[in-house]
Amino acid sequence: MARILAVDDDPLVRRAISRVLVNAGHEVVPAGHGADALQIASDRAFDVALVDYHLPFIDGLEVLQRLREVQPGCLRILVTGALDLPMIMDAVNRGEVMRVVEKPFESAGLVGAVEDAMTARRRMMEVYRVQEQAASEHEREMLEDCLGGGHLRLALQPIVSGKDTSIQAFECLLRSTHSVLDGPLSVIRAAERHQMLPELGQAVSRYAAGWMEQIPGNIKLFMNLHPDELADPDGMCESLKPLQPWAERVVLEITERSRLQGIEAWDESVDRVTKMGFSIAVDDLGAGYSSLSVLAELQPSFIKVDMSIVRGIDCDPRKQRLVDLLCRFADATSATLIAEGVETTEEASALRDCGAHLLQGYLFGKPSTELPDGLATMESA
């Protein structure tokens, strides 16, 4: 059975179309003019649209053209009493019309046109399914190549002291040299689609462990956790095993945008990784809608204030008061506050005045796949 939108300004024709197609087992929704049809189509999905060419206000071709934008999957049939071959060929070539039915039509011909359209639709859906499956398999192969072929890197961005700008930590940020999955988001989205976040997490931990072998022992490493990793305590602990020797210096960032209440077993995951020696940071504080509840639930050792609050703080007393309050909260809970996205000396000065413990941003260094010269020399000495 198909759901059919039948558009004709002649009520007798509409009734005839409805009677014929309903008797053939289809559902029919009639419309008397183009605007009415488009309004109906904005609220309901249709398999087929039968549209008369001669309509008041908006002709049938324009209706079909707009319908194509509203419902690309709806098959479009033009009904006309005057076969204008150039007009029809143009409409077919532009993809606005799949088939044309000439008036007056016989019942069998009308039903046959709809059934042919549905057969074509099923074939198209099968082709699309096969193509989608092939594309998915190809993407999975690319992701496996990306994870195992040496395409991933971790860039480090310094986190400095608010007092003297000495480097206290680095945040590691995912990078990819793969020809297609060439950015962190494309890699992460592919891992999400193919349920390969554990494999990605293990790869990131291995690369992070490589950095820990080079970073001086007084410097910490911050790394982001994907929210879905929190749903699998065993898998998360397994992924973090390469970093276990440096657990006391590794901080796991959980973004405030994570909807913890919707993630099963997140609290068990946090409890287990903290028992392993890792610290927890709330990232992007102020970018979501549940700042206070996230702070209360996670009780983090580090609080990272989002750049949306940091940006222009030197000119905004309200932002200064907010950061001042967050710094006092951090002090009261033995946490460390980090201001992200610092780009100007004026912002840095205002953040110091507010009491920010650590600062991070382009002002102090962009993400790099190499250690700063001073640290590299210190480590090799």
MARFIFI-155047 format. One record per residue (C-alpha): x, y, z. Coordinates in steps of 0.05 Angstrom, whole numbers, plus 5000, padded with zeros to 4 digits. Example, Ala and Ser with C-alpha at 12.3 -4.5 7.8 and 13.67 -1.06 7.14 Angstrom:
2
<rec u="5246" v="4910" w="5156"/>
<rec u="5273" v="4979" w="5143"/>
END
This chain:
381
<rec u="5000" v="5000" w="5000"/>
<rec u="5024" v="5069" w="4982"/>
<rec u="5006" v="5136" w="5013"/>
<rec u="4989" v="5181" w="4955"/>
<rec u="4980" v="5256" w="4950"/>
<rec u="4929" v="5271" w="4895"/>
<rec u="4927" v="5344" w="4873"/>
<rec u="4874" v="5368" w="4824"/>
<rec u="4830" v="5430" w="4825"/>
<rec u="4770" v="5391" w="4797"/>
<rec u="4733" v="5358" w="4855"/>
<rec u="4703" v="5306" w="4808"/>
<rec u="4772" v="5285" w="4785"/>
<rec u="4798" v="5283" w="4856"/>
<rec u="4741" v="5238" w="4877"/>
<rec u="4752" v="5193" w="4817"/>
<rec u="4827" v="5187" w="4832"/>
<rec u="4813" v="5173" w="4905"/>
<rec u="4760" v="5120" w="4890"/>
<rec u="4804" v="5083" w="4840"/>
<rec u="4867" v="5083" w="4883"/>
<rec u="4831" v="5068" w="4949"/>
<rec u="4798" v="5008" w="4915"/>
<rec u="4867" v="4985" w="4895"/>
<rec u="4888" v="4985" w="4968"/>
<rec u="4924" v="5052" w="4973"/>
<rec u="4914" v="5111" w="5020"/>
<rec u="4898" v="5176" w="4985"/>
<rec u="4902" v="5247" w="5012"/>
<rec u="4869" v="5297" w="4964"/>
<rec u="4887" v="5370" w="4954"/>
<rec u="4852" v="5422" w="4912"/>
<rec u="4911" v="5468" w="4895"/>
<rec u="4987" v="5472" w="4901"/>
<rec u="4993" v="5512" w="4965"/>
<rec u="4947" v="5465" w="5001"/>
<rec u="4986" v="5405" w="4975"/>
<rec u="5053" v="5434" w="4998"/>
<rec u="5025" v="5449" w="5066"/>
<rec u="5000" v="5377" w="5073"/>
<rec u="5068" v="5351" w="5049"/>
<rec u="5104" v="5391" w="5102"/>
<rec u="5067" v="5352" w="5156"/>
<rec u="5061" v="5282" w="5126"/>
<rec u="5106" v="5236" w="5086"/>
<rec u="5082" v="5209" w="5019"/>
<rec u="5105" v="5153" w="4974"/>
<rec u="5075" v="5182" w="4910"/>
<rec u="5048" v="5250" w="4888"/>
<rec u="4998" v="5253" w="4831"/>
<rec u="4995" v="5327" w="4810"/>
<rec u="4953" v="5358" w="4754"/>
<rec u="4992" v="5406" w="4709"/>
<rec u="4937" v="5459" w="4704"/>
<rec u="4928" v="5484" w="4775"/>
<rec u="4908" v="5554" w="4799"/>
<rec u="4961" v="5600" w="4828"/>
<rec u="5018" v="5549" w="4824"/>
<rec u="5023" v="5502" w="4765"/>
<rec u="5035" v="5428" w="4774"/>
<rec u="5108" v="5430" w="4753"/>
<rec u="5125" v="5482" w="4805"/>
<rec u="5088" v="5441" w="4858"/>
<rec u="5128" v="5380" w="4839"/>
<rec u="5193" v="5420" w="4840"/>
<rec u="5179" v="5445" w="4910"/>
<rec u="5155" v="5377" w="4932"/>
<rec u="5222" v="5348" w="4910"/>
<rec u="5256" v="5395" w="4960"/>
<rec u="5207" v="5380" w="5016"/>
<rec u="5205" v="5304" w="5005"/>
<rec u="5261" v="5279" w="4960"/>
<rec u="5239" v="5207" w="4969"/>
<rec u="5168" v="5219" w="4943"/>
<rec u="5157" v="5195" w="4872"/>
<rec u="5127" v="5250" w="4828"/>
<rec u="5076" v="5236" w="4773"/>
<rec u="5049" v="5293" w="4729"/>
<rec u="4977" v="5288" w="4705"/>
<rec u="4959" v="5329" w="4644"/>
<rec u="4907" v="5333" w="4590"/>
<rec u="4953" v="5368" w="4541"/>
<rec u="5018" v="5332" w="4526"/>
<rec u="5069" v="5386" w="4514"/>
<rec u="5130" v="5344" w="4495"/>
<rec u="5184" v="5397" w="4505"/>
<rec u="5155" v="5416" w="4572"/>
<rec u="5151" v="5343" w="4594"/>
<rec u="5222" v="5326" w="4571"/>
<rec u="5249" v="5387" w="4607"/>
<rec u="5213" v="5367" w="4671"/>
<rec u="5237" v="5295" w="4667"/>
<rec u="5309" v="5316" w="4652"/>
<rec u="5309" v="5362" w="4713"/>
<rec u="5285" v="5304" w="4756"/>
<rec u="5220" v="5339" w="4775"/>
<rec u="5176" v="5286" w="4743"/>
<rec u="5185" v="5211" w="4743"/>
<rec u="5125" v="5195" w="4699"/>
<rec u="5069" v="5228" w="4661"/>
<rec u="4996" v="5205" w="4661"/>
<rec u="4951" v="5232" w="4606"/>
<rec u="4880" v="5253" w="4618"/>
<rec u="4829" v="5224" w="4611"/>
<rec u="4858" v="5162" w="4643"/>
<rec u="4831" v="5093" w="4652"/>
<rec u="4828" v="5062" w="4721"/>
<rec u="4876" v="5006" w="4703"/>
<rec u="4926" v="5056" w="4674"/>
<rec u="4924" v="5100" w="4736"/>
<rec u="4934" v="5041" w="4783"/>
<rec u="4989" v="5014" w="4737"/>
<rec u="5026" v="5081" w="4738"/>
<rec u="5025" v="5081" w="4814"/>
<rec u="5048" v="5009" w="4819"/>
<rec u="5103" v="5020" w="4768"/>
<rec u="5126" v="5080" w="4810"/>
<rec u="5127" v="5038" w="4873"/>
<rec u="5166" v="4983" w="4838"/>
<rec u="5217" v="5034" w="4816"/>
<rec u="5219" v="5062" w="4886"/>
<rec u="5234" v="4994" w="4915"/>
<rec u="5289" v="4984" w="4864"/>
<rec u="5319" v="5051" w="4881"/>
<rec u="5317" v="5037" w="4955"/>
<rec u="5352" v="4970" w="4944"/>
<rec u="5406" v="5003" w="4903"/>
<rec u="5414" v="5056" w="4956"/>
<rec u="5418" v="5003" w="5010"/>
<rec u="5472" v="4965" w="4973"/>
<rec u="5511" v="5029" w="4958"/>
<rec u="5505" v="5051" w="5031"/>
<rec u="5529" v="4984" w="5056"/>
<rec u="5589" v="4986" w="5008"/>
<rec u="5605" v="5057" w="5030"/>
<rec u="5600" v="5037" w="5103"/>
<rec u="5647" v="4978" w="5092"/>
<rec u="5696" v="5022" w="5055"/>
<rec u="5694" v="5074" w="5111"/>
<rec u="5707" v="5019" w="5163"/>
<rec u="5767" v="4996" w="5122"/>
<rec u="5793" v="5067" w="5120"/>
<rec u="5784" v="5074" w="5195"/>
<rec u="5821" v="5010" w="5208"/>
<rec u="5877" v="5035" w="5164"/>
<rec u="5876" v="5101" w="5200"/>
<rec u="5882" v="5068" w="5269"/>
<rec u="5933" v="5016" w="5249"/>
<rec u="5972" v="5050" w="5193"/>
<rec u="6008" v="5103" w="5232"/>
<rec u="5963" v="5160" w="5210"/>
<rec u="5945" v="5186" w="5279"/>
<rec u="5984" v="5237" w="5318"/>
<rec u="5974" v="5272" w="5384"/>
<rec u="5991" v="5346" w="5383"/>
<rec u="6008" v="5379" w="5450"/>
<rec u="5985" v="5447" w="5473"/>
<rec u="6018" v="5477" w="5535"/>
<rec u="5980" v="5494" w="5598"/>
<rec u="6019" v="5546" w="5638"/>
<rec u="6021" v="5574" w="5708"/>
<rec u="5979" v="5636" w="5718"/>
<rec u="6036" v="5666" w="5759"/>
<rec u="6098" v="5657" w="5717"/>
<rec u="6074" v="5623" w="5652"/>
<rec u="6119" v="5562" w="5664"/>
<rec u="6092" v="5499" w="5631"/>
<rec u="6054" v="5457" w="5681"/>
<rec u="6018" v="5409" w="5634"/>
<rec u="6001" v="5393" w="5562"/>
<rec u="5934" v="5376" w="5531"/>
<rec u="5939" v="5324" w="5477"/>
<rec u="5896" v="5336" w="5416"/>
<rec u="5880" v="5284" w="5362"/>
<rec u="5909" v="5295" w="5292"/>
<rec u="5905" v="5251" w="5230"/>
<rec u="5946" v="5248" w="5166"/>
<rec u="5898" v="5200" w="5131"/>
<rec u="5880" v="5222" w="5061"/>
<rec u="5804" v="5218" w="5075"/>
<rec u="5795" v="5215" w="5150"/>
<rec u="5841" v="5275" w="5156"/>
<rec u="5814" v="5310" w="5217"/>
<rec u="5797" v="5292" w="5289"/>
<rec u="5722" v="5299" w="5280"/>
<rec u="5721" v="5255" w="5218"/>
<rec u="5760" v="5201" w="5255"/>
<rec u="5715" v="5205" w="5316"/>
<rec u="5650" v="5206" w="5277"/>
<rec u="5673" v="5145" w="5237"/>
<rec u="5691" v="5109" w="5302"/>
<rec u="5622" v="5125" w="5330"/>
<rec u="5587" v="5098" w="5268"/>
<rec u="5625" v="5033" w="5269"/>
<rec u="5625" v="5022" w="5345"/>
<rec u="5701" v="5027" w="5345"/>
<rec u="5710" v="5078" w="5400"/>
<rec u="5747" v="5028" w="5444"/>
<rec u="5798" v="5016" w="5388"/>
<rec u="5806" v="5091" w="5379"/>
<rec u="5814" v="5100" w="5454"/>
<rec u="5868" v="5047" w="5457"/>
<rec u="5905" v="5080" w="5400"/>
<rec u="5902" v="5148" w="5433"/>
<rec u="5928" v="5118" w="5498"/>
<rec u="5987" v="5086" w="5463"/>
<rec u="6006" v="5152" w="5430"/>
<rec u="5997" v="5188" w="5497"/>
<rec u="6042" v="5137" w="5530"/>
<rec u="6095" v="5153" w="5478"/>
<rec u="6091" v="5226" w="5499"/>
<rec u="6095" v="5209" w="5573"/>
<rec u="6162" v="5175" w="5559"/>
<rec u="6188" v="5243" w="5534"/>
<rec u="6153" v="5294" w="5578"/>
<rec u="6192" v="5315" w="5641"/>
<rec u="6166" v="5283" w="5705"/>
<rec u="6139" v="5347" w="5736"/>
<rec u="6090" v="5359" w="5678"/>
<rec u="6020" v="5330" w="5672"/>
<rec u="5983" v="5307" w="5609"/>
<rec u="5909" v="5321" w="5597"/>
<rec u="5871" v="5278" w="5548"/>
<rec u="5798" v="5279" w="5527"/>
<rec u="5749" v="5222" w="5539"/>
<rec u="5692" v="5208" w="5491"/>
<rec u="5626" v="5209" w="5530"/>
<rec u="5608" v="5140" w="5504"/>
<rec u="5671" v="5110" w="5534"/>
<rec u="5641" v="5125" w="5603"/>
<rec u="5586" v="5073" w="5589"/>
<rec u="5636" v="5016" w="5588"/>
<rec u="5678" v="5015" w="5653"/>
<rec u="5716" v="4951" w="5633"/>
<rec u="5731" v="4977" w="5564"/>
<rec u="5754" v="5045" w="5590"/>
<rec u="5801" v="5014" w="5641"/>
<rec u="5829" v="4968" w="5587"/>
<rec u="5841" v="5027" w="5540"/>
<rec u="5879" v="5065" w="5594"/>
<rec u="5926" v="5008" w="5611"/>
<rec u="5984" v="5036" w="5569"/>
<rec u="5982" v="5099" w="5613"/>
<rec u="5978" v="5063" w="5679"/>
<rec u="6053" v="5075" w="5696"/>
<rec u="6040" v="5150" w="5692"/>
<rec u="5969" v="5151" w="5721"/>
<rec u="5986" v="5203" w="5774"/>
<rec u="6006" v="5251" w="5719"/>
<rec u="5949" v="5238" w="5671"/>
<rec u="5884" v="5279" w="5674"/>
<rec u="5822" v="5253" w="5638"/>
<rec u="5777" v="5309" w="5612"/>
<rec u="5702" v="5299" w="5611"/>
<rec u="5666" v="5353" w="5573"/>
<rec u="5609" v="5390" w="5607"/>
<rec u="5568" v="5378" w="5544"/>
<rec u="5566" v="5304" w="5563"/>
<rec u="5496" v="5286" w="5587"/>
<rec u="5520" v="5243" w="5645"/>
<rec u="5449" v="5225" w="5666"/>
<rec u="5439" v="5191" w="5599"/>
<rec u="5503" v="5151" w="5602"/>
<rec u="5497" v="5084" w="5636"/>
<rec u="5551" v="5067" w="5687"/>
<rec u="5588" v="5134" w="5680"/>
<rec u="5596" v="5138" w="5755"/>
<rec u="5627" v="5069" w="5759"/>
<rec u="5676" v="5088" w="5703"/>
<rec u="5697" v="5151" w="5740"/>
<rec u="5705" v="5114" w="5805"/>
<rec u="5748" v="5059" w="5774"/>
<rec u="5795" v="5105" w="5736"/>
<rec u="5806" v="5149" w="5797"/>
<rec u="5823" v="5087" w="5837"/>
<rec u="5874" v="5071" w="5782"/>
<rec u="5906" v="5138" w="5799"/>
<rec u="5880" v="5182" w="5743"/>
<rec u="5851" v="5251" w="5757"/>
<rec u="5787" v="5279" w="5728"/>
<rec u="5776" v="5347" w="5696"/>
<rec u="5711" v="5380" w="5675"/>
<rec u="5723" v="5409" w="5606"/>
<rec u="5686" v="5466" w="5571"/>
<rec u="5653" v="5490" w="5635"/>
<rec u="5603" v="5543" w="5615"/>
<rec u="5591" v="5518" w="5545"/>
<rec u="5532" v="5472" w="5564"/>
<rec u="5471" v="5478" w="5608"/>
<rec u="5488" v="5437" w="5670"/>
<rec u="5551" v="5468" w="5698"/>
<rec u="5533" v="5463" w="5772"/>
<rec u="5506" v="5392" w="5768"/>
<rec u="5568" v="5368" w="5730"/>
<rec u="5613" v="5398" w="5783"/>
<rec u="5572" v="5366" w="5839"/>
<rec u="5569" v="5297" w="5806"/>
<rec u="5642" v="5292" w="5783"/>
<rec u="5678" v="5329" w="5839"/>
<rec u="5735" v="5342" w="5791"/>
<rec u="5808" v="5357" w="5809"/>
<rec u="5811" v="5406" w="5751"/>
<rec u="5759" v="5455" w="5724"/>
<rec u="5770" v="5481" w="5653"/>
<rec u="5731" v="5544" w="5638"/>
<rec u="5707" v="5548" w="5566"/>
<rec u="5736" v="5599" w="5518"/>
<rec u="5667" v="5630" w="5509"/>
<rec u="5675" v="5658" w="5579"/>
<rec u="5749" v="5674" w="5571"/>
<rec u="5741" v="5712" w="5506"/>
<rec u="5742" v="5787" w="5520"/>
<rec u="5741" v="5778" w="5595"/>
<rec u="5785" v="5840" w="5604"/>
<rec u="5727" v="5882" w="5578"/>
<rec u="5670" v="5847" w="5612"/>
<rec u="5661" v="5856" w="5687"/>
<rec u="5606" v="5802" w="5689"/>
<rec u="5654" v="5750" w="5662"/>
<rec u="5706" v="5772" w="5711"/>
<rec u="5658" v="5762" w="5769"/>
<rec u="5638" v="5694" w="5743"/>
<rec u="5710" v="5670" w="5737"/>
<rec u="5726" v="5700" w="5806"/>
<rec u="5669" v="5659" w="5836"/>
<rec u="5693" v="5596" w="5800"/>
<rec u="5763" v="5607" w="5826"/>
<rec u="5737" v="5613" w="5896"/>
<rec u="5697" v="5549" w="5886"/>
<rec u="5759" v="5513" w="5861"/>
<rec u="5799" v="5537" w="5921"/>
<rec u="5744" v="5514" w="5968"/>
<rec u="5742" v="5444" w="5937"/>
<rec u="5817" v="5436" w="5928"/>
<rec u="5810" v="5438" w="5853"/>
<rec u="5852" v="5474" w="5801"/>
<rec u="5819" v="5523" w="5753"/>
<rec u="5845" v="5527" w="5681"/>
<rec u="5823" v="5582" w="5634"/>
<rec u="5821" v="5558" w="5561"/>
<rec u="5826" v="5598" w="5497"/>
<rec u="5870" v="5655" w="5522"/>
<rec u="5893" v="5695" w="5462"/>
<rec u="5913" v="5764" w="5487"/>
<rec u="5957" v="5790" w="5543"/>
<rec u="5898" v="5831" w="5567"/>
<rec u="5856" v="5768" w="5576"/>
<rec u="5913" v="5734" w="5612"/>
<rec u="5922" v="5793" w="5659"/>
<rec u="5847" v="5795" w="5676"/>
<rec u="5847" v="5720" w="5689"/>
<rec u="5906" v="5726" w="5736"/>
<rec u="5870" v="5781" w="5774"/>
<rec u="5810" v="5735" w="5781"/>
<rec u="5854" v="5681" w="5811"/>
<rec u="5859" v="5631" w="5753"/>
<rec u="5911" v="5579" w="5771"/>
<rec u="5929" v="5556" w="5700"/>
<rec u="5922" v="5586" w="5631"/>
<rec u="5917" v="5553" w="5562"/>
<rec u="5911" v="5584" w="5493"/>
<rec u="5946" v="5608" w="5430"/>
<rec u="5979" v="5663" w="5471"/>
<rec u="6023" v="5610" w="5503"/>
<rec u="6029" v="5561" w="5446"/>
<rec u="5991" v="5527" w="5390"/>
<rec u="5983" v="5451" w="5388"/>
<rec u="6047" v="5419" w="5362"/>
<rec u="6072" v="5349" w="5349"/>
<rec u="6140" v="5368" w="5377"/>
<rec u="6160" v="5386" w="5448"/>
<rec u="6180" v="5459" w="5459"/>
<rec u="6255" v="5468" w="5451"/>
<rec u="6269" v="5481" w="5524"/>
<rec u="6234" v="5418" w="5548"/>
<rec u="6265" v="5376" w="5494"/>
<rec u="6334" v="5399" w="5514"/>
<rec u="6318" v="5388" w="5588"/>
<rec u="6295" v="5317" w="5575"/>
<rec u="6354" v="5299" w="5532"/>
<rec u="6405" v="5328" w="5581"/>
END
